[in-house]
Amino acid sequence: MDWFSLAHASQLWLFFVLVLGIIVLPGMDMAFVLGSTLVDGFKGGVAALAGIVAGGVAHTAMAALGVGLALKAVPQLLSVMLMAGALYLGWIGWSLVRGASALGEVRAEASRPWGATFRRGLLTCLLNPKAYLFMIAVYPQFARPEHGSMAVQAVAMGTIIAFTQAAVYGAVALGAVRVKAWLRGSGRAQVLAGQSVGAVLLLGAAWSLAQAFGFHGFAAG
């Protein structure tokens, strides 16, 4: 049987719809791309996006190797990862909310090397609790032996994830470029923009901690 059967094609369309619905929800990946673009311009946003996509590829590889199933079998490990991601997310969010120079001085030139932005984007994605929940709850529902080679399926789904991340977060970066020019002329707007991004991250951190304690309680029970 050809791996790309009509039945499997319809499964991939459903997978795409679920991935799109998850990625368009505001979260730490989107906030990082937005903040990087506001501070360092479009190239900074592209570097952040590249790091996020690389992290998505890593998540797909982990899911294909069964890491998601292992985390499901040992919920304590997932709780630890969720807590680590929540603390990291909260730290970034609080650093944006707390000060009057939340986004720093929004300038025309880059303030951070693009390689550093890429690495931070990769780390942000790897610590994103939403990705691990996706690995456990969604990915195993679509990777089925009856659809053919598991490696080919992983490549297909990984491509869908990377394309969707690039499209959604790329649009965020393009929109932020337009905002950046306006922010350079308004210090108060810089503060409000930074604090708004920080508030989203803090809400995400609170949600992640709730999920972590929820899994911890389920494991203990």
C-alpha positions as CSV (number, residue, x, y, z in Angstrom):
1,M,0.0,0.0,0.0
2,D,1.3,3.4,-0.9
3,W,2.1,5.4,2.3
4,F,0.3,8.5,1.0
5,S,-3.1,6.9,0.6
6,L,-6.2,9.0,0.4
7,A,-7.1,8.0,4.0
8,H,-3.7,9.1,5.2
9,A,-3.9,12.4,3.2
10,S,-7.1,13.2,5.0
11,Q,-5.4,12.5,8.3
12,L,-2.6,14.9,7.5
13,W,-5.1,17.6,6.7
14,L,-6.7,17.1,10.1
15,F,-3.2,17.2,11.6
16,F,-2.5,20.5,9.9
17,V,-5.7,22.0,11.2
18,L,-4.9,20.9,14.7
19,V,-1.3,22.2,14.4
20,L,-2.5,25.6,13.0
21,G,-5.0,25.9,15.9
22,I,-2.3,25.3,18.4
23,I,0.3,27.6,16.9
24,V,-1.9,30.6,16.4
25,L,-2.7,30.6,20.1
26,P,-0.5,33.3,21.8
27,G,2.3,31.7,23.7
28,M,6.0,31.8,24.5
29,D,7.2,31.1,20.9
30,M,5.0,33.8,19.4
31,A,5.9,36.3,22.1
32,F,9.7,35.6,21.6
33,V,9.4,36.2,17.8
34,L,7.4,39.3,18.5
35,G,9.8,40.7,21.1
36,S,12.9,39.8,19.0
37,T,11.5,41.7,16.0
38,L,10.5,44.7,18.0
39,V,14.0,45.0,19.4
40,D,16.2,43.8,16.5
41,G,14.1,44.3,13.4
42,F,13.0,41.8,10.8
43,K,16.4,39.9,10.7
44,G,16.1,39.5,14.5
45,G,12.6,38.1,14.0
46,V,13.9,35.7,11.3
47,A,16.7,34.5,13.6
48,A,14.1,33.9,16.4
49,L,11.8,32.1,13.9
50,A,14.6,29.9,12.7
51,G,15.3,28.9,16.3
52,I,11.7,28.1,16.9
53,V,11.4,26.0,13.7
54,A,14.6,24.1,14.7
55,G,13.0,23.4,18.1
56,G,9.9,22.2,16.3
57,V,11.9,19.8,14.3
58,A,13.6,18.5,17.5
59,H,10.1,18.0,19.0
60,T,9.0,16.0,16.0
61,A,12.1,13.8,16.2
62,M,11.5,13.2,19.9
63,A,7.9,12.3,19.3
64,A,8.9,9.9,16.5
65,L,11.4,8.3,18.8
66,G,8.8,7.7,21.4
67,V,9.8,10.3,23.9
68,G,6.2,11.5,24.1
69,L,5.0,8.0,25.0
70,A,7.8,7.7,27.6
71,L,6.7,11.0,29.2
72,K,3.1,9.7,29.2
73,A,4.3,6.6,31.0
74,V,6.3,8.5,33.6
75,P,4.2,11.7,34.3
76,Q,6.7,12.9,36.9
77,L,9.2,13.6,34.1
78,L,6.6,15.7,32.3
79,S,5.8,17.6,35.4
80,V,9.5,18.5,35.8
81,M,9.7,19.6,32.2
82,L,6.5,21.7,32.5
83,M,7.8,23.3,35.6
84,A,11.1,24.2,34.0
85,G,9.4,25.7,31.0
86,A,7.0,27.6,33.2
87,L,9.8,29.1,35.3
88,Y,11.8,30.1,32.2
89,L,8.6,31.6,30.7
90,G,7.8,33.4,33.9
91,W,11.4,34.8,34.1
92,I,11.2,36.3,30.6
93,G,7.7,37.6,31.2
94,W,8.6,39.3,34.5
95,S,11.7,40.8,33.0
96,L,9.5,42.5,30.5
97,V,6.8,43.6,32.9
98,R,8.9,44.9,35.8
99,G,10.8,47.9,34.3
100,A,10.1,51.1,32.5
101,S,12.5,50.1,29.7
102,A,10.7,46.8,29.2
103,L,11.8,46.3,25.6
104,G,14.9,48.4,26.0
105,E,15.6,51.1,23.4
106,V,14.0,50.1,20.1
107,R,16.6,50.9,17.6
108,A,17.1,50.5,13.9
109,E,20.2,48.3,14.2
110,A,20.3,44.9,15.9
111,S,21.2,44.9,19.6
112,R,21.8,41.1,19.9
113,P,23.8,38.8,17.6
114,W,21.5,36.8,15.4
115,G,23.2,33.6,16.4
116,A,22.4,34.3,20.1
117,T,18.8,35.0,19.1
118,F,18.6,31.7,17.2
119,R,19.9,29.8,20.2
120,R,17.5,31.5,22.5
121,G,14.6,30.8,20.2
122,L,15.6,27.1,20.0
123,L,15.7,27.0,23.8
124,T,12.4,28.8,24.1
125,C,10.8,26.2,21.8
126,L,12.4,23.2,23.5
127,L,11.1,24.4,26.9
128,N,7.6,25.2,25.6
129,P,5.2,23.1,27.7
130,K,2.6,23.3,24.9
131,A,4.9,21.3,22.6
132,Y,5.2,18.4,25.1
133,L,1.5,18.3,25.6
134,F,1.2,18.1,21.8
135,M,3.7,15.3,21.7
136,I,1.6,13.3,24.1
137,A,-1.9,14.1,23.2
138,V,-1.9,14.7,19.4
139,Y,1.2,13.2,17.6
140,P,0.6,9.5,18.6
141,Q,-3.0,9.8,17.2
142,F,-1.6,10.3,13.7
143,A,1.6,8.3,13.5
144,R,0.3,4.8,12.8
145,P,2.1,1.8,11.4
146,E,-0.7,1.0,9.0
147,H,0.0,4.3,7.2
148,G,3.5,3.0,6.2
149,S,7.0,4.0,7.2
150,M,7.1,5.8,10.5
151,A,10.1,7.8,9.4
152,V,8.3,9.1,6.3
153,Q,5.3,10.0,8.5
154,A,7.6,11.8,10.9
155,V,9.1,13.8,8.0
156,A,5.6,14.6,6.6
157,M,4.3,15.8,10.0
158,G,7.5,17.6,10.8
159,T,7.3,19.5,7.5
160,I,3.7,20.5,8.3
161,I,4.7,21.8,11.7
162,A,7.7,23.7,10.3
163,F,5.7,25.3,7.5
164,T,2.9,26.3,9.8
165,Q,5.4,27.8,12.3
166,A,7.1,29.7,9.5
167,A,3.8,31.1,8.1
168,V,2.2,32.1,11.4
169,Y,5.3,33.5,13.2
170,G,6.6,35.0,9.9
171,A,3.4,37.0,9.7
172,V,3.9,38.1,13.3
173,A,7.4,39.2,12.5
174,L,6.2,41.2,9.4
175,G,3.5,42.9,11.5
176,A,6.0,43.7,14.2
177,V,8.3,45.4,11.7
178,R,5.6,47.9,11.0
179,V,5.1,48.5,14.7
180,K,8.8,48.9,15.3
181,A,9.1,52.1,13.4
182,W,6.2,53.6,15.4
183,L,7.7,52.4,18.7
184,R,10.9,54.2,18.0
185,G,9.1,57.5,18.3
186,S,7.2,56.7,21.5
187,G,9.0,55.6,24.7
188,R,5.6,55.1,26.5
189,A,4.5,52.8,23.7
190,Q,7.7,50.8,24.1
191,V,6.9,50.2,27.7
192,L,3.3,49.2,27.0
193,A,4.3,46.9,24.2
194,G,6.9,45.2,26.4
195,Q,4.6,44.9,29.3
196,S,1.8,43.4,27.1
197,V,4.2,40.7,25.8
198,G,5.3,40.1,29.3
199,A,1.8,39.7,30.6
200,V,1.1,37.1,27.9
201,L,4.2,35.2,29.0
202,L,3.2,35.3,32.7
203,L,-0.2,34.0,31.9
204,G,1.4,31.2,29.9
205,A,3.7,30.4,32.9
206,A,0.7,30.3,35.2
207,W,-1.1,27.9,32.9
208,S,2.0,25.7,32.5
209,L,2.4,25.5,36.3
210,A,-1.2,24.5,36.6
211,Q,-0.7,21.8,34.0
212,A,2.5,20.6,35.8
213,F,0.8,20.3,39.2
214,G,-2.2,18.6,37.4
215,F,0.1,15.9,36.0
216,H,1.9,15.6,39.3
217,G,-1.4,15.0,41.1
218,F,-2.5,12.5,38.4
219,A,0.8,10.6,38.8
220,A,0.6,10.6,42.6
221,G,-3.0,9.3,42.5
